[in-house]
């Protein structure tokens, strides 16, 4: 039995095996063999999830060896990429084809399969999460098949599995909707939280990307506004806050500090009030809170398990040092988020039950029906997901 941990070291497992899959045919054979053995399997990329999506006492399959761009359709502005491809590794190949990702998150180290599994997102009121950009995917299933699903073929599987949680099978590749390559200019400044909230509604609509990190003890908001530009890229790329370059060079940042994180998505119009309520909580419970809160926005989508399903969204993230006990603060914050109809990010810490999650996601039962049809014996479930399903 081996030991596995996520990126922060807070989520651990003792799987029977860790399998590094390096080909599609190996993934198909592994899925079938695991099913025949009556065991379970969970996929992992770079292990950035703070929620226990990966832990299993069966097999953990590392898909990072399935890496690279398979094909690019410049006319349709789409690319097919292997599941273990890191987001940062897509920048140059797509740029060479004159294309770019529609948006990126604050971190670009995750694999594309992991990012779509959990609905990873960036910021921008007109921009959706990674799962919403999936136009097709291939899944190695428990019965030894390789299912290829898209808008035009096996549409129901595609509809559900765009946001797959690793629960349908081993995702081996995905097709992504792209756009023409573009450059952006990022501008940064500081303000108090009250000053930021006064103009927040206007700010999020005035820029393609708008976000801020608020440091409670200093009452300092580090604000970033980013917009498309025709200006040439400025090399070397400057530090975070004021820089200009191709989208993949500017939109993401290096976050090497091991931390845990809770993020909730609330209706866009409720974002400022929710943040103010979280501020009040911190002043009462953690007046010396040294870690920042992150505020971003997200466009509505039609992805069944997305936190932005059918509603424009604001997301608020709390961070804690990975060595600290985060549960007391995160549970208190979760109660505040619940008052604002918050939906937890699938890759971040939360304590919601299956019944609660079902109440937050209108297509919950539909997602599980498709998943259970593809994997009726639960080969690709772990305890965390079974507990949610069996609410």
C-alpha positions as CSV (number, residue, x, y, z in Angstrom):
1,X,0.0,0.0,0.0
2,X,1.4,3.4,-1.0
3,X,0.9,6.9,0.3
4,X,-0.5,9.7,-1.7
5,X,-1.2,13.4,-0.8
6,X,-2.5,16.4,-2.7
7,X,-0.5,19.5,-3.5
8,X,-0.9,21.1,0.0
9,X,-0.3,17.8,1.9
10,X,-3.7,18.1,3.8
11,X,-5.6,15.5,1.7
12,X,-4.0,12.0,1.9
13,X,-4.7,8.5,0.9
14,X,-3.3,4.9,1.2
15,X,-4.2,3.4,-2.2
16,X,-3.4,-0.1,-3.1
17,X,-1.6,1.1,-6.2
18,X,-0.7,4.3,-8.0
19,X,-0.7,3.7,-11.8
20,X,1.0,6.2,-14.1
21,X,-0.9,5.8,-17.4
22,X,1.0,6.9,-20.5
23,X,-1.3,5.8,-23.3
24,X,-5.0,5.6,-24.1
25,X,-4.9,1.9,-24.6
26,X,-3.3,1.5,-21.2
27,X,-6.1,3.6,-19.6
28,X,-8.8,1.5,-21.3
29,X,-7.1,-1.8,-20.1
30,X,-6.7,-0.4,-16.5
31,X,-10.3,0.7,-16.3
32,X,-11.5,-2.8,-17.4
33,X,-9.1,-4.7,-15.2
34,X,-10.1,-2.6,-12.1
35,X,-13.8,-3.3,-12.8
36,X,-13.2,-7.0,-13.1
37,X,-11.3,-7.0,-9.8
38,X,-14.3,-5.3,-8.1
39,X,-12.0,-2.5,-7.0
40,X,-12.1,1.3,-7.5
41,X,-10.1,3.9,-9.4
42,X,-9.7,7.6,-9.1
43,X,-7.8,9.9,-11.5
44,X,-5.4,12.6,-10.6
45,X,-3.4,15.2,-12.4
46,X,-1.4,17.7,-10.4
47,X,-3.5,17.1,-7.2
48,X,-4.5,20.8,-6.7
49,X,-7.9,19.9,-5.3
50,X,-8.5,20.7,-1.7
51,X,-11.6,18.5,-1.5
52,X,-11.1,14.7,-1.2
53,X,-12.0,13.8,-4.8
54,X,-9.0,11.6,-5.3
55,X,-8.6,9.4,-2.1
56,X,-9.4,5.7,-2.5
57,X,-8.1,2.5,-1.2
58,X,-8.1,1.1,-4.7
59,X,-6.0,2.5,-7.6
60,X,-5.1,6.2,-8.1
61,X,-4.3,6.7,-11.8
62,X,-2.0,9.6,-12.6
63,X,-2.8,10.9,-16.1
64,X,0.1,13.5,-16.3
65,X,1.8,11.2,-18.8
66,X,-1.0,11.7,-21.2
67,X,0.2,15.1,-22.3
68,X,0.3,17.2,-25.5
69,X,-1.9,18.7,-28.2
70,X,-3.4,16.0,-30.5
71,X,-4.9,18.3,-33.2
72,X,-5.9,21.8,-33.8
73,X,-8.8,22.9,-36.1
74,X,-8.0,26.6,-36.8
75,X,-11.2,27.2,-38.7
76,X,-13.4,25.9,-35.9
77,X,-11.0,27.4,-33.3
78,X,-10.9,24.1,-31.4
79,X,-8.1,21.9,-30.2
80,X,-8.0,18.3,-29.0
81,X,-5.6,17.8,-26.1
82,X,-4.6,14.9,-23.9
83,X,-6.0,14.8,-20.4
84,X,-2.8,15.2,-18.5
85,X,-1.7,18.3,-20.4
86,X,-0.9,21.1,-18.0
87,X,-2.7,24.4,-18.7
88,X,0.5,26.3,-18.9
89,X,1.8,23.9,-21.6
90,X,-1.0,24.9,-23.9
91,X,0.0,28.5,-24.3
92,X,2.7,28.2,-26.9
93,X,1.3,25.5,-29.1
94,X,-2.0,27.3,-29.3
95,X,-0.3,30.7,-30.0
96,X,1.7,29.0,-32.8
97,X,-1.7,28.2,-34.4
98,X,-2.9,31.7,-33.8
99,X,-5.3,30.7,-31.0
100,X,-5.7,31.1,-27.3
101,X,-7.8,29.8,-24.4
102,X,-11.0,31.8,-23.7
103,X,-9.9,32.4,-20.2
104,X,-7.5,31.1,-17.5
105,X,-7.6,30.8,-13.8
106,X,-5.3,32.3,-11.2
107,X,-3.1,29.2,-11.4
108,X,-2.1,27.3,-14.6
109,X,-0.4,24.3,-13.2
110,X,-3.4,22.0,-13.2
111,X,-4.0,19.4,-15.9
112,X,-6.8,20.2,-18.3
113,X,-8.7,17.1,-17.2
114,X,-8.5,18.2,-13.5
115,X,-9.6,21.7,-14.4
116,X,-12.6,20.5,-16.3
117,X,-13.4,17.9,-13.6
118,X,-13.9,20.6,-11.0
119,X,-15.1,23.6,-13.0
120,X,-11.9,25.6,-12.6
121,X,-12.3,29.2,-13.7
122,X,-10.8,32.6,-14.1
123,X,-12.5,36.0,-13.7
124,X,-14.8,38.0,-15.9
125,X,-18.5,38.7,-16.0
126,X,-18.7,37.6,-19.7
127,X,-16.4,34.6,-19.3
128,X,-17.3,31.0,-18.3
129,X,-15.4,28.2,-16.6
130,X,-13.2,25.6,-18.2
131,X,-15.9,22.9,-18.2
132,X,-18.1,25.2,-20.3
133,X,-15.4,25.2,-23.1
134,X,-15.4,21.4,-23.5
135,X,-16.9,20.5,-26.9
136,X,-15.9,16.8,-26.7
137,X,-14.1,14.2,-24.6
138,X,-12.9,10.6,-24.6
139,X,-13.5,8.4,-21.5
140,X,-12.1,4.9,-20.7
141,X,-15.1,3.2,-19.0
142,X,-15.5,0.3,-16.7
143,X,-16.7,-2.1,-19.4
144,X,-13.5,-1.6,-21.4
145,X,-14.9,0.8,-23.9
146,X,-13.5,4.2,-25.0
147,X,-16.5,6.4,-25.2
148,X,-16.2,9.5,-27.3
149,X,-18.9,12.1,-26.6
150,X,-19.6,15.5,-28.0
151,X,-22.3,17.9,-28.9
152,X,-23.1,15.7,-32.0
153,X,-22.5,12.2,-30.6
154,X,-23.6,10.7,-27.3
155,X,-24.7,14.2,-26.4
156,X,-26.2,13.3,-23.0
157,X,-22.8,11.9,-21.8
158,X,-21.1,15.0,-23.1
159,X,-23.6,17.3,-21.4
160,X,-23.0,15.7,-18.0
161,X,-19.3,14.8,-18.3
162,X,-18.1,18.3,-19.2
163,X,-17.9,18.7,-15.4
164,X,-17.0,15.1,-14.7
165,X,-15.4,14.9,-11.2
166,X,-13.4,12.0,-12.5
167,X,-16.6,9.9,-11.9
168,X,-17.4,8.7,-15.4
169,X,-14.2,6.9,-16.2
170,X,-10.6,7.8,-17.0
171,X,-10.8,10.9,-19.2
172,X,-8.1,10.5,-21.8
173,X,-8.5,13.6,-24.0
174,X,-10.7,16.6,-24.4
175,X,-11.7,19.0,-27.2
176,X,-11.8,22.7,-26.2
177,X,-13.4,25.7,-27.7
178,X,-10.8,28.4,-28.3
179,X,-10.6,31.9,-29.8
180,X,-8.1,33.9,-31.8
181,X,-4.9,34.6,-29.9
182,X,-5.0,37.9,-28.0
183,X,-2.8,40.1,-25.9
184,X,-3.9,41.7,-22.6
185,X,-2.7,44.5,-20.4
186,X,-3.0,44.1,-16.7
187,X,-3.2,47.2,-14.4
188,X,-3.0,47.0,-10.6
189,X,-3.7,49.3,-7.7
190,X,-4.5,49.3,-4.0
191,X,-7.6,50.5,-2.1
192,X,-9.5,49.9,1.1
193,X,-12.3,47.3,0.9
194,X,-15.0,50.0,1.4
195,X,-13.5,52.0,-1.5
196,X,-13.4,48.8,-3.6
197,X,-17.0,47.9,-2.8
198,X,-18.3,51.4,-3.7
199,X,-17.3,51.0,-7.3
200,X,-17.4,47.2,-7.6
201,X,-20.6,46.9,-9.7
202,X,-19.2,49.3,-12.3
203,X,-15.6,47.8,-12.2
204,X,-16.6,44.2,-12.9
205,X,-18.5,45.4,-16.0
206,X,-15.9,47.9,-17.1
207,X,-13.1,45.3,-17.7
208,X,-12.8,42.0,-19.4
209,X,-11.2,40.6,-16.2
210,X,-11.5,42.2,-12.8
211,X,-10.5,40.7,-9.4
212,X,-9.0,41.6,-6.1
213,X,-7.3,40.2,-3.1
214,X,-8.3,41.7,0.2
215,X,-5.9,41.5,3.2
216,X,-8.1,41.9,6.3
217,X,-5.5,43.1,8.9
218,X,-4.3,45.9,6.6
219,X,-7.7,46.5,5.0
220,X,-5.8,46.6,1.7
221,X,-7.3,45.4,-1.5
222,X,-4.8,44.5,-4.2
223,X,-6.9,45.1,-7.4
224,X,-6.2,43.8,-10.9
225,X,-8.0,44.9,-14.0
226,X,-7.1,43.3,-17.3
227,X,-8.3,44.1,-20.8
228,X,-7.4,43.2,-24.4
229,X,-4.9,45.4,-26.1
230,X,-3.2,45.9,-29.5
231,X,0.0,47.0,-27.7
232,X,3.0,44.7,-28.2
233,X,4.0,42.4,-25.5
234,X,6.5,43.9,-23.0
235,X,9.4,41.6,-22.2
236,X,10.5,40.4,-19.8
237,X,7.0,40.0,-18.5
238,X,6.6,42.3,-15.4
239,X,5.6,41.2,-12.0
240,X,2.0,40.6,-11.2
241,X,-0.1,43.8,-11.2
242,X,1.3,45.7,-14.2
243,X,2.2,43.8,-17.3
244,X,1.4,43.3,-21.0
245,X,1.6,40.1,-23.0
246,X,-0.2,37.2,-24.7
247,X,-3.1,35.9,-22.6
248,X,-1.3,32.8,-21.4
249,X,1.6,35.0,-20.2
250,X,-0.5,37.4,-18.1
251,X,-3.7,35.8,-16.8
252,X,-2.2,33.2,-14.5
253,X,0.3,33.6,-11.6
254,X,2.8,31.5,-9.6
255,X,1.3,30.4,-6.3
256,X,4.0,28.2,-4.6
257,X,2.8,28.8,-1.0
258,X,1.1,25.5,0.2
259,X,-2.3,26.5,1.4
260,X,-5.9,25.2,1.8
261,X,-8.8,27.1,0.4
262,X,-12.6,27.4,0.5
263,X,-14.4,29.1,-2.3
264,X,-18.1,29.8,-2.7
265,X,-20.0,31.1,-5.7
266,X,-23.0,33.4,-4.9
267,X,-25.4,35.2,-7.2
268,X,-23.5,38.2,-8.8
269,X,-25.8,40.8,-7.2
270,X,-25.2,39.3,-3.8
271,X,-21.4,39.3,-4.0
272,X,-20.7,42.6,-2.2
273,X,-23.1,41.9,0.6
274,X,-21.7,38.4,1.1
275,X,-18.2,39.8,1.2
276,X,-19.2,42.3,3.7
277,X,-20.7,39.6,5.9
278,X,-17.5,37.5,5.6
279,X,-15.6,40.7,6.7
280,X,-17.8,41.0,9.7
281,X,-17.2,37.3,10.6
282,X,-13.4,37.7,10.4
283,X,-13.5,40.8,12.6
284,X,-15.4,38.8,15.2
285,X,-13.7,35.5,15.0
286,X,-10.2,36.0,13.4
287,X,-9.2,39.6,13.9
288,X,-5.6,38.8,13.0
289,X,-6.4,36.9,9.9
290,X,-3.2,37.2,7.9
291,X,-4.3,35.5,4.6
292,X,-6.1,37.2,1.7
293,X,-9.6,36.8,0.4
294,X,-10.0,36.6,-3.4
295,X,-13.0,38.1,-5.2
296,X,-13.8,37.1,-8.9
297,X,-16.8,37.0,-11.2
298,X,-18.0,34.3,-13.6
299,X,-20.6,34.2,-16.4
300,X,-23.6,32.0,-16.3
301,X,-23.4,28.6,-18.1
302,X,-25.5,25.5,-18.8
303,X,-23.1,23.0,-17.3
304,X,-25.1,20.8,-14.9
305,X,-22.7,20.8,-11.9
306,X,-21.2,24.2,-12.5
307,X,-21.3,26.7,-9.6
308,X,-22.5,29.2,-12.3
309,X,-25.3,27.1,-13.7
310,X,-27.9,29.5,-15.1
311,X,-26.8,32.4,-13.0
312,X,-24.1,35.2,-13.2
313,X,-21.8,34.6,-10.3
314,X,-19.4,36.2,-7.9
315,X,-16.8,33.9,-6.2
316,X,-15.2,34.5,-2.8
317,X,-12.2,32.5,-1.7
318,X,-10.6,32.2,1.8
319,X,-7.1,30.9,2.2
320,X,-5.2,29.3,5.1
321,X,-1.7,28.1,5.5
322,X,-1.6,24.4,4.9
323,X,-0.1,23.9,8.4
324,X,-3.0,25.5,10.2
325,X,-6.3,24.0,11.3
326,X,-8.7,25.6,8.8
327,X,-11.9,23.8,9.9
328,X,-13.2,26.3,12.5
329,X,-12.9,29.3,10.2
330,X,-14.1,27.4,7.1
331,X,-17.2,26.0,8.8
332,X,-18.1,29.5,10.1
333,X,-17.6,31.0,6.7
334,X,-19.6,28.2,5.1
335,X,-22.6,29.2,7.3
336,X,-22.3,32.8,5.9
337,X,-22.1,31.6,2.3
338,X,-25.2,29.4,2.9
339,X,-27.2,32.5,3.8
340,X,-26.4,33.9,0.3
341,X,-27.4,30.7,-1.6
342,X,-23.7,29.9,-2.1
343,X,-22.5,26.9,-4.1
344,X,-19.1,25.4,-3.1
345,X,-16.3,25.1,-5.6
346,X,-15.8,21.4,-6.3
347,X,-12.0,21.6,-5.9
348,X,-12.0,23.5,-2.6
349,X,-12.9,22.7,1.0
350,X,-16.5,22.3,1.9
351,X,-18.7,20.3,4.3
352,X,-22.0,20.2,2.5
353,X,-24.1,17.0,2.4
354,X,-25.5,15.3,-0.6
355,X,-28.9,16.6,0.2
356,X,-27.6,20.1,0.5
357,X,-25.7,19.8,-2.8
358,X,-28.8,18.5,-4.5
359,X,-30.7,21.5,-3.4
360,X,-28.1,23.8,-4.8
361,X,-27.8,22.1,-8.2
362,X,-31.1,21.8,-10.2
363,X,-29.7,19.1,-12.5
364,X,-28.1,17.0,-9.7
365,X,-30.2,13.9,-10.3
366,X,-29.8,14.1,-14.0
367,X,-26.0,14.2,-13.7
368,X,-26.0,11.2,-11.4
369,X,-28.4,9.3,-13.7
370,X,-26.0,9.7,-16.7
371,X,-23.0,8.8,-14.5
372,X,-24.6,5.7,-13.0
373,X,-25.7,4.5,-16.4
374,X,-22.0,4.6,-17.6
375,X,-20.6,3.2,-14.3
376,X,-23.4,1.3,-12.5
377,X,-21.1,-0.5,-10.1
378,X,-19.3,2.6,-8.9
379,X,-15.9,1.7,-10.1
380,X,-15.0,5.4,-10.4
381,X,-16.5,6.6,-7.1
382,X,-14.8,7.1,-3.7
383,X,-16.2,7.6,-0.3
384,X,-16.6,11.3,-0.7
385,X,-18.7,11.0,-3.9
386,X,-20.7,8.0,-2.6
387,X,-21.7,10.0,0.4
388,X,-22.9,12.8,-1.8
389,X,-24.8,10.4,-4.1
390,X,-26.4,8.4,-1.3
391,X,-27.6,11.5,0.6
